[in-house]
């Protein structure tokens, strides 16, 4: 190599590196993303006649090409647009701009109910008159399949006069698809299209039509009509009905194959407020962030101001702590529990051992004789994670004609079955791992398959190692009811503590969310897989996506009986009447541990709609109460304005405390041992005049709990205030959490509130 060769090559490398760096930097500077721009509308200069003109003018000062994707005037004050990072930074500096927040992508929370909740016995308690059919439930989801029998409007009167919504025309959807049950259907795609390009209308409908199934399932769970003879492939046969069968449904499609984007979600909330819905149901969520940066929390605040109850899924990230989504105190946060129904499918090994599993498979039966059993990890083609039955990992020559044992993880449960089937196997046993424990979720597999718990899976693996010719049979037993104990908290259900505000206990409560039967889209099979050509009217799926609309529908029932109640009063009724023990007196169990669940798992307990109709007392909240809560969090004026959409100045002379928010639960945070924390609450009597006495239970001697006064006498509609004092005598042994309960009773009503104690 010549004397100048090495220096020249080094110089050339530097030039190339700098060129690539500059190109990358230039691409970063020119790359545009969607931002939500929050504006202090009251600061509009007098030279502008309309805020939209002001928005456009301020936007043009930072970008000649930027256009407004949406403008908002109800969910927030502001607009959505596409900007570079530098343009967003410059816009943030302008007068009147409160916040410029990047677009957030949210996810859906999926992984025999009315009978289980006692609604069948209590029809006479709930209004069946016009008031019951005047309540409107708005569902933000993947849209709706309007032909579903769950949206039959037989027996319903005219559309409520308060309704201001519409049925929008789009791909495979016209105004005639709506009726007196499904009174509204809109779609919001500008945000997703700005991020990912135009909707591919050969793959999904650019309309409110549901090509996924999730939205039809959630909306029919909340307020579906009564449908007799419903089932999934013969499983769970009986009558399907929503929680509020006479309520009206308004579908807002915000979720697409590419996800659910915050600009579309805010646009839907904006429209739902104007449409005059009474309840909003959102079975979706994203990462956790401060309330003034969380689009769902911001939109929900605006809905709450208009008297709309907002119910959201807690998330499917359990059973680990601090795994919750949607924790704002003006949102009703719903975790998931099981029903008393199961779909058993047993595994019989060649050594005589039997294990119980679950399955919704319906199709050609397996041979009567035992079949060879193999473990996916031993019959893979050498790929990583061969035990997980991921596409392309199984060797067809090793699995043909056999039953394959697969482990859960990474890919969808039904996807594993599809992989096993395409490799030539006859069936599958799907084993839980430590991440899922013993919780079983049934699926409508494409081949004969059953899911078993971790302990059974480990035993089957042990048998595979010990027997030279292992064999297996799978028996499908259909539907079994009366399963006990039930409910138990689902292992996947997200758990507290609340990572944003530890002094607000979340979730608020749990509701049925495992193996739920409800309406489905005819555009997709029950597994949702492209290879699934089956079409069903109803499907059975699981997730806090399913528990959320249960509470949304029950809130609609309570709202129909008590139309003057605030969203906080409705939520309080649901929370304070929820139960935490079985009829045997034993505490609710946690599926993840097999031990009693705690308020971090179940919140106030499992919803009891019959009791919620007549709670006796409620913890009510006003918009001003929530603003005081934001002051207690030391939010700046701009941060509060982002939520409140108006100027609000915290009173410098007032001592704000998070513990004074009139919430129906108590989350106590001790900064140190030997400290004292006080929570003040106000109860409103919504029943007859009466005298209530307080009682306290606790699972630790390290905290002394006292209520003052201990007796409250109420006239009708009267409010009374009390204080609970928590005194720590030291950190408890072996745990950093403790739990208890405060209950008020007049002998007829029991008004219960959970207590969580955490030593910081």
N, C-alpha and C positions, 0 to 999 in steps of 0.2 A: 504494500500500500504506500503511495507517494507521501512525501512529507507534509503536503497541504491537505491530504485526503481526510484525515481525522478531524482537524479543525473545521473544515468545510462541512462535513456531515453533522458535526455538533451544532454549527451555526444554522444549518438547514433544519435540524430538529427543533431548535428554538423558534425559528420563524414559523414552522408548521404548527408548533404548540400555541404560539401567540395568535396565529390565524384562527385556529380552532377555538381558542379561549374567547377571542373577540367575536367570532360567529355565534358562540353559545351565549355570550353576554348580550349581543344584539338581539338574539332570539328571545332571551328572557325579557329584555326591555320592550319588545314588540308583542310578546304573548299576552293575549287578553283572557281574562276570567270574568265570571259574573260576580257582581257585588250588589248587596242590598244597601241602599243609601237612606239613612234615617235623617229626617230634616225637622228642624224646629219651625213649624209652619207659621207660628206667631211672629217670627222674625223676618217675614217676607218684606222687602223694601216697598215703600208706597208707590214706586214707579211701575210696579207690576199689578195688573188687574186680577190675575188668577195664579194660584200656586203652581199649576202645571207649566205655565210660561216661565215662571221663576226657576223651576227645576231644570227646564231645558236650557235656559240661559246660563245657569251655573255650570251645567254639564259641558256646554260648548266652550267654556273658558279653559277646560283641561283637555278636551278632545273634540276635534272637528268631526270625527266619524262616529262617535258614540251615539247610540240611540237608546231611548227608554224602552225596556222590554215590557215592564208593567209600571203603572203608577198606582199608589195606594193612598187611601184616605180614611180607612176604617181600621183595618188590622194594624197598620202603622201609618205614619205620615212619611212619605218618601217614594222611592222608586227603585227599580232594578235595572242595571245596565251592565255593559261589557267594557272593562277598562284594563289597562296594563297596571302593574303594581305601582309604578311611578305616578300614573294618572290618579289612581285611588288615593295615594299619599297626598297629592296636591289638592284633591277635592276635599279631603278630610280637614285641611287647613282653612277652608272657606267659612265665612260667617254664616251661621244658621245650620251648618252641617253637624249633626250630633254624633253620627257614627257611620263608617263605611265598612260593612262586614262582608267577608267573602261568602259566596254561595256554599251551602252545606248540603251534603247528600245524606238522606235518611233511608232507613231500611224498614221493611215490614217485619213484624214480630211473630212469625209463625214457626214453629216446629210442629139425650134423654133428660135435658136440663130443667125445663119448667116443673116437671114432676119432682125432681130432686130438691128444687127450691121451694116446693110447697105451693106453687102458683095454681096448680090444678084444683086444690081444695079451697082456694080463697078467691075465686072469681067474683064472688059477691062483694068482696072488700074493695075491689078496684073498679073505678068508673068505667062503665061500658057505654055511657051516654056520649053526647057530643064532646064533652070536655076531654074524654079519653082519646078521641079521634082528632082533637085540635092540636095535639102536641106533635112537633116536627123534629125528627132526629136526622141531623146531617152527618154523613159518613165520608171522611176523607180517606180514599183508598184507591184500589185499582179499577174502580168503576162498578158497573152493575150489569147482570144478565136479566133484562127486563121480562123475558118470557118465563122466568122461573115461577113456579106456582106460589112461592113465598111472597110474591108481589101481586097476587090476585086481590082485586079490590071489591069483591062481592060483599055486600052489606055495609060498605062504608058510604057515608054521606058526601056532600060536595066538598071540594078542596077548601080548607080553612080560608076565610076572608083575609086573614093576616098574612098569607103567603104572598111573597113578592118575587118568587123565583121563576125559573123557566126550564124547559126541556130542550137542550141544544141539539141541533142537527149536526151530524158528522158521519164518519165512515160507519156504515151498517147501523145507523141510529137516526131516528127521526122523532119529531115531537109526538107522534102517535104511539111511540113506545112507552110513554108515561100514562098514568091513570090516576085513580083516586087514592091508591096506596103509594105508588112510586110517583110522587108529585113533582119531582125535579131531578134533572141529570145534567151536569155540566162537566167539562174537561178543561184542564190547564196544562198546556204543553210548551209554552213559550220558553220557560226556564230550561227544561230538559233539551229542547231543540237548540237553544243557544249554546249549551255545553257540548252536546253530542251530535248535532246535525238533525235534519228533518226526520220525523217519525217514519219508519219503513212500513207503509200501510199494507204491504203484503204479509207482514209478520204480526202487526198489532193495529187495532182500530184507533184512528185519530178521532176519537169520540168518547163518550161516556161508557161505551160497551166494554164489558169486562172480558178480556182474553186470558186472564190469569186464574180467576176463581176466588181469590182472596177477598175482594171487595163484595162480591155476592154473598160470601159466607158471613162476613162481619155484619153487613147490613141486614141480612135475614135473621141473624142471631139477635140483633138489637130489636127489630120491629117487624119480623116476618109474619105473614098471615098464618093461620092454622092450616096445616096440610096433613090429611090423614094418609096412611099407607106409605109413609116416607121411610127410606132406608138407603144404605149404601151397599149395593150388591147383596141385599138380604140381611146385612148386619144392622143392628140397632133399629129394627123395624118398629113402627108405631106412628104416633102423631108428632110431626115437627111443628114448632111454633116459636116465634120470637118472644122476647121478654114482654114487649108492649105490642100486642097483636093489633091494636086499633090505632096505634100511632102511625103517622105518615113518614115516608122515607125520602130523603133528598141525597142523591149520590154526587160526590165531587171527586172526579178522577184526577189524582195528583201523582200516582205511582205508575211508572212505565218500566219496560224491560231494563232501561238504563238506571233506574232508581227513582227516588222521590226527592225533588229538589226544593230547597227552602223558598225560592222565589215563587214557585208554583203553589206551594203550601200556603204561603201568605196571601197569594191571590185568591185561593179558594176560601180561606177564612174571611177575607175581605168581602167576598161575594155572599158567603153564608150569613154574615152579619146583616147585610142589606136584604137578603132573602127572608130574614126573620125566622131562622131555625131556633128551637128551644134548647136543644142538646147537640153538642158536637162530639163525635167519636173518632179518635185517631189511634189506630193500631200500628203506630210507627214510631221511630225514634232514631236518634243518632248519638254522637258522642256527648259527653257531659260538659257544660260550660256555664259561665255566669248567666243569670237570667237576662241581663241586658244584651247578651250576645247570642241568645238562643231563640231562633225564629219561632219555634213552636210556643215557647213560653211567652214571647212578646205578643204573638197573635192571640194566644189564649187569654192574656190579660185584657186585651180589647174586647174579646167575646164576653168575658166575665163582667166587664163594665156594662155591657148591654143586657145582662141577666141571663146569659147562655152558660149552662154547665158544660165544662170541657172534661171529657174522660179520655185518658191515655194509658197505653200499655206501660207496665213497669220495665219490660225488657226480658229477654231470654238468656241473660248472661250469668244466671245462677249456677251453682249455689254459693259462689264466692261472695265475700262481703264487699260493700261499696260498688255494687254492679248495676245500680239503678239508672234508668233514664227518666226524663219527664218529672222532675222532683219539685217544680215550682209549687208553692202552697195554694195557688189559685187553680191548679190542675188536680183532678181526682186521679190518683196513680194506682193502677190495678195490677196486682199479682195474680198468679194462677194456682188453682187447686184441682184435685181430681173429682170425678163423679163416682157413684156407687155401681158403675157398669164397667164390664171388662170384656175382652174378646180373646179368650184363652186358646192357645195352640201349643200342644205339648211335644216335647222332644223325648223320645224313648231310645236309649242307647243299647247297643248290643250286649252290654254287661248287666243289663237289667235296671240300670238307673234311669229315672224319669225326671224331667225338669219342665216347669211351667214357663210358657212364654206368651206372647200376644201376636195376633195377626188379623188382617182384614182381607187376606187372599181369598178370591173366589174364582175358580176355574177348574181346569182339568186336574183330577186327583192324581196323587203319586201312586205308584204300584203298591199293592198290599204287602209285598215282601220288603225286608230291610234293604237299604241301599248303602253302598260304600260311602264313608265319610272322610273328607280330607280337610286340612287346615290351609287356608289361602296362603299363609306365609310359607308353606312347604310346596306349593304347586304354582308359584309365581315364576315369571321368566327372569328372575334375578333383579328385577327393578326394586328401588327403594319403596318401603311401605307396601310390600306385596301382600301383607296381612289385611290391608284395608280395602281390597277389591276395587282398586281404582282402574279406570279405563286403560286397557292395554297391558295390565300386569299379570293376568292369569294365562297359563299355558293350556290351550284347549285340549291337547292330547292327555293332559294329566287330570282334567276335571270332567270330561265328557261322561255323562251317565251317572254322575255322583252328586252327593250333597256337599256343599262347600260351607265351611265355617269361616265367617268374615268378622273382623273387628270394626266397631264404630269409629268414626273420626274422619276429618278432612272433607269428605263428600257426603251428599245426601244419602239417607238410609235406602230409599227406593232406587237411587242411582246404582248402588252396590248390587242390588238384585238384578237390575238390567244388565250390568257387566257380567254377572255370574251366568245369567241366561244366555247372553250372546256368545259366551265361551263354550256353551254346550252342556253345562251342568243341568241337573233336573230340579234342584232346590237349594235353599240357603238357610243357614242358621246364623243370625246376626247377634254378636255378643257385645254387650256393654263393656266399657273399660272403666278404669277408676274415675274418669271424668264424668261418667253418667251413673255409676253405682248400680242400684237395683231398680231405678225408675224405668218403666217400660212404656213406650209409645207405639200404638198400633199403626200399621201402614197397609194400604191396598197394593201389595206387591204384584209385580208382573209375573212372578213364578211362585210355586209353593215355598213359602218362607215364614219363619217366625223369629221374633226378637226375644232374647233372654238376658237376664241380669248378669252383672260381673261375676258373681259367685258361681252361677251355673256355667258361664262361659269358661271360667278357670277349671271347673270340674271336667268339662267336655274336653278341654285341651289336655288335661292330665290323662284322660282315657285314650286320646289319640296317640299319646306317647307310649302308653303301656300295652296297647293291643296291636298286634301285627296286622290284623284285618278289621279295623273298626267299622261298625255299621250303625245306621240310625233310621228311625221312622219319625214322621211328623204327623200329629193328629190335630185337626181343626175342629174346635168345639162350638163355634158360633158365638152367640151373645149370652152373657151371664149378668144378672143384676143382683143387687143386694150385697155387693162386695163391701166388706168392712176391714179396717176402719176407712171411712170416707166422710168428708174429704181429707186428703193429706196435701200439704204444700208440694207443688211440683218442683223437682230438683232444678229444672231449667229456669224457674221463676227468679228474676233478679232480686237481690237482697239489699237491705240497708247495712250500715248507716248511710245517711244522706251526705254525700261528699261535698255538696255545695253549702248547705246550711244544716250542720249536725243537730241543731236545736229544733228542727222540724222532722218529725218521725215519718218516714216513708218506707214501704208502700203504705197507702191509706187502708187498703183491705184486699182480700183475695176473692175471686169468683171462679166458676168452672172454666177450665182452660185446657183440659186433657181429653182427647178423643171426643171432640164435639161434632155432632151432626148438624149440618145446616146447608142452605142452598149452594149451588155450584154452577159454574159456567159450562156451557156446552161446547166452548171453543177448545177445551183442554181436558185430558183424562184426569182421573183422581190422583195420580202421582205427579202430574204436572210435567212429566217427561215427554219430549217430542215423539218418542217411540210408542207412547201409550195411546192406542187408538180407541180405548173404551170411552164412552160418554155416559155421564150419570147426572141425575137431577140433584142429588145431595152427596156431600162428601164428609168424611170424618177426618179432622185435622186437629193439631194441638199447638199451643203457644199462648203467651199473654195477649197476642192478637185476638184470641178467642174470648179471653176473660174480660177484656176491655168493653166490647159491645154488650156483654151481659149487664154490666153496670150502667152503660149508656141507656139501654132499654129500661132497666129498673128505675133509673133517674127520671125517664120519661113517664113511667107509671106514677111515681110520686108527684111529679110536676102536674100531672093531670088531676090528681086528687087535691093538690095544694098549689094552685096556679100562682098564688102570691108569694110563695117561698123563693128566697134567693138561691143562687147556686150553692153558696156555703151552707145554707140551711138544709138543702136536699142532701148534700154530701154528709153533713153531720148526722142526719137521720140514718143514712146507710152505715156510717161508721160506728155510731154509739149503740146500735142494735145488733151489730155483727157478733157472731159467737166464736168463742175460743176453746170450747170444750165439747166433747161428744155427749150424747144423751146418757152415756155411762158415767159421765163425770170426769173422764180422762181428758188430758189436754190434746189439742190438735197435734198431729204428727207431721214431721218433715220427711218427705220421701228421700232426701239426700242422706240423712243420718239414721233414719228409723227411730229417732228420739223426738221428744216434744219440740214443736216449733216455737219460735220467739216472735215478738213484735217486729223484729228486723226482717222476718220471713213473711209473716201474715198481716202485719200492720195491726189494725183494730180487730181483725178476725175475718171469718168467712161471712159473706153477705147473707142477710136474712130479710128478704123483701117484705114479707108479711108483717114482721115486727117494725120495719122501717116506716111503714105507712102511719104508724102511731107511736112516735118516739118519746112523747111526753115533753122532753126538753131538747133544745138544739143550741149548738154553738154557732152563732151567726157572725158574718163578717161583711164589712162594707169596703168600697173602693178606698176610702180614706184609711181604713185599717191596714190594707196592703201597702199603701204609700208610707205609712208610719213604719211598717216592717222594712221597707227599702231604706228608710232613713236609719233604722237600727243597724242595717248592714253597712252603713257609711258610704252608700252610693253617692256619686257626685250628682249635681243638678242635671248634667247632660245625660248621665246614665238613667236617672229616674225619668227624664223626659222621653227617652227612647221607649220606655214602657208605657208611660202615662199619656204621651202625645200632647202634653201641655206643660207649661211652666209650673213647677212645684218646688217651693222652697221649704226645706226642713226647718222647723222652729229651733233656733239656736238656744233658746232658753228651756227647751223641753228635753227630758231624759228619755230617749227611745230605747226599748229593749226588745230583742227578738223573742224573749220568753213571755212577752205580753201579747203576742199575736193570739187571737182567740181561736186557737186550733183545737180540734176535738181529741188531741193526743198530747202526750208529754214526753219530750226528748230532753233529758237532763245531761248537761255537759259540765262535769267538775274539772276546773283547771288544776286543782290540787286537793290533797286529802285535808280534811278538816274544814272544807269550805261549805258555804250555804248558798243555795239557788232557790229563788222564788219565781213561781209561774202564776200570773193572774188571769182569770177567765171569767166570762160573763155568760150565764145561761138564760135562754129565753123560753118561757113556758108556751108551748103550742098545744097543750091539752087543757083539761079542766083545772080549776084551782086545786092546789094540793100542797102537802109538805113532804119534802125530800130529805133523806138522811144520807150522809156520805160514809162510805167504807173504803178502806185501803188494804190491799194485799201486796206483798213484796217477797221476792225470793232471796233477799240478802239482809243480814243484820247490820251490814256496813253503812246502810242509809236509813235515816229516820225520816218518815214521811208524815206530815200533818196537814190537815185541811181546816181552814178557818174562813167562815163559820162552818160547823159540821152539819147544821140544819138550815135549810132554806124553805121558806113558805112563799108560795106563789099565788097571785091572782091570775086570771086569764090574761095571756099576752104580756105578763110582767117579766122584767129582766132583773136578775140578781147576780152580784159579783162575789167570787170567792178566790182565795189564794191557797196554793199548795206550796208548802215549804219542804225542801229536800236538804237534809243535813248529812254530810259525809263524815263518818268517824274514821275514815281510812280506806285505802284501796282494798277490795276484796281479794281473797286468796285464789290463785289458779285461774282467774278470769278478769277481763277488763270491762265486761258488760254485766249489768244486772237488769232485772225486769220486774214489773209489778202492774198494778191496775187501780184506778180510782173509779168507783161506781156510786151513782146517786139513784135512790129508789124511793118511790112513794107506796110501795106494796103492789103496784100494778105495772109500772114502767121500770125498766132497768136501763140506765143511761151510763154506759161503760166507756172508759178511756184507757188505752194502754200506756204504760210507762216504760221507757228505756233509760238506763243510766250508763253513762260512759265516763271513764276517768281519762282525761286528756294527757 
